[in-house]
């Protein structure tokens, strides 16, 4: 099994394998091209975004700059909107649903590390997928931790730290993020 295959399977993997280093370098080149594109060249920016990300739905829009590990493992739904300065550490799949909105500076982390110090300092990493449902709103400055799912139609308040799943159609906020109430 390659390091990339281990990474996507949620197993310990070596992030410094040549294949993964090259993939991250590719992502850096494409994110620079995306950030440097003329704001009026929507077709060119969208083409670069489609080259960078694993999937880009029709009408999706991303304000630069965007920061990714690989880009290839991000699926962006139709009409999804990412405001400026979003960080997507996509060493596992990050799925962002249709009509989902991410505020400025939202960080989505699929990346994690072993908890046992002796294992962690040897260097292997782990990854867990993150899912953001359709018609969600993630407030600016929010952090989404590895393995969480934000349910469809939910709103997460700005500055929240999401360490557990957020049920569908709820308002949740805080550090750690907690459900405040259901949304009808």
C-alpha positions in Angstrom: 0.0 0.0 0.0 1.4 3.4 -0.9 1.7 6.3 1.6 -1.1 8.0 -0.3 -3.3 5.0 -0.1 -2.6 4.7 3.7 -3.4 8.4 4.1 -6.8 8.1 2.4 -7.6 4.8 4.3 -7.1 6.6 7.7 -4.0 4.6 8.5 -0.6 5.9 9.7 1.3 7.3 6.8 4.6 9.1 6.0 3.8 12.6 4.8 7.4 13.1 3.5 7.1 10.3 0.9 8.2 11.7 -2.5 4.7 11.1 -4.0 3.0 13.2 -1.3 5.7 15.9 -1.3 5.2 16.3 -5.1 1.4 16.5 -4.7 1.7 19.3 -2.1 4.1 21.2 -4.4 1.6 20.9 -7.2 -1.1 22.3 -4.9 1.1 25.2 -4.0 1.7 26.1 -7.6 -2.0 25.9 -8.4 -3.1 28.0 -5.3 -0.6 30.7 -6.3 -2.0 30.7 -9.9 -5.5 30.9 -8.5 -4.6 33.8 -6.1 -2.8 35.7 -8.9 -5.5 35.3 -11.5 -7.3 38.5 -12.6 -10.4 38.8 -10.5 -12.3 39.6 -13.7 -11.2 36.4 -15.3 -13.8 34.2 -13.7 -13.5 31.5 -16.3 -9.7 31.3 -15.8 -10.1 31.2 -12.0 -12.7 28.5 -12.2 -10.5 26.4 -14.6 -7.6 26.6 -12.1 -9.9 25.7 -9.2 -11.2 22.7 -11.2 -7.6 21.7 -11.8 -6.7 22.1 -8.1 -9.7 20.5 -6.4 -11.1 17.0 -6.6 -14.5 18.3 -7.7 -16.1 21.7 -8.2 -19.9 22.0 -8.6 -21.5 24.5 -10.9 -21.6 28.0 -9.6 -19.2 27.3 -6.7 -17.1 30.4 -5.9 -13.9 30.7 -3.8 -12.4 34.1 -2.7 -8.6 33.9 -2.8 -6.4 33.2 -1.1 -7.2 29.6 -0.5 -4.8 27.2 1.3 -4.8 23.4 0.8 -2.5 20.5 1.4 -3.3 18.7 -1.8 -6.6 20.1 -3.1 -7.3 16.8 -4.8 -9.3 15.6 -1.8 -11.7 18.5 -1.6 -15.1 18.2 -3.2 -16.9 21.5 -3.4 -20.7 21.4 -4.1 -22.7 23.4 -6.5 -23.1 27.1 -5.5 -20.8 26.6 -2.4 -19.0 29.7 -1.4 -15.7 30.0 0.5 -14.7 33.4 1.7 -11.2 34.6 1.8 -8.4 32.9 3.7 -10.0 29.4 4.1 -7.5 26.6 5.0 -8.4 23.1 3.9 -5.9 20.5 5.2 -7.2 17.7 2.9 -5.1 14.7 3.6 -8.4 12.9 3.7 -11.6 13.9 1.9 -13.2 17.2 2.7 -16.7 17.3 1.3 -18.5 20.7 1.2 -22.1 20.4 0.2 -24.2 22.3 -2.3 -25.1 25.8 -1.2 -22.7 25.6 1.8 -21.1 28.9 2.8 -17.8 29.2 4.7 -16.9 32.6 6.2 -13.5 34.2 6.1 -10.6 32.3 7.7 -12.5 29.0 8.3 -10.1 26.1 8.8 -11.0 22.6 8.0 -8.6 20.0 9.3 -8.6 16.4 8.1 -5.1 16.1 9.4 -4.3 14.7 12.8 -1.4 13.0 14.6 -1.0 10.1 17.0 -1.7 11.0 20.7 1.1 9.0 22.1 4.2 11.2 22.1 6.7 8.4 21.3 4.7 7.5 18.3 4.1 11.1 17.2 7.7 12.1 17.2 8.6 9.3 14.9 6.7 11.3 12.3 3.7 9.3 11.0 0.5 11.2 10.5 -3.2 10.3 10.4 -6.2 11.7 8.6 -10.0 11.6 9.0 -12.6 12.9 6.5 -14.6 16.0 7.2 -18.1 16.5 5.8 -20.0 19.8 5.6 -23.6 19.3 4.6 -25.6 21.1 2.0 -27.1 24.5 2.9 -24.8 25.0 5.9 -23.3 28.2 7.1 -19.9 28.1 8.9 -19.1 31.4 10.5 -15.7 33.1 10.1 -12.8 31.9 12.0 -14.3 28.5 12.8 -12.1 25.5 13.2 -13.5 22.1 12.1 -11.5 19.2 13.5 -10.7 15.8 11.9 -13.6 13.4 11.4 -16.4 15.8 12.1 -19.7 16.1 10.1 -21.7 19.3 10.1 -25.3 18.2 9.2 -27.3 19.6 6.4 -29.0 23.0 7.0 -26.9 23.8 10.1 -25.3 27.1 11.2 -22.1 27.1 13.1 -21.3 30.4 14.9 -18.2 32.4 14.1 -15.0 31.4 16.0 -16.3 28.0 17.0 -14.1 25.0 17.5 -16.0 22.0 16.2 -14.7 18.8 17.8 -17.9 16.7 17.5 -20.6 16.2 14.9 -23.2 18.9 14.5 -26.7 17.5 13.9 -28.7 18.6 10.9 -30.8 21.8 11.1 -29.2 23.1 14.3 -27.5 26.3 15.5 -24.2 25.5 17.2 -21.4 27.6 18.5 -18.6 27.9 21.1 -15.4 26.4 22.1 -16.0 23.5 22.2 -18.9 23.9 19.8 -22.3 22.9 21.3 -25.8 22.8 19.9 -27.7 25.8 21.0 -31.1 25.0 19.4 -32.8 23.3 16.6 -33.6 25.3 13.4 -37.1 24.7 12.1 
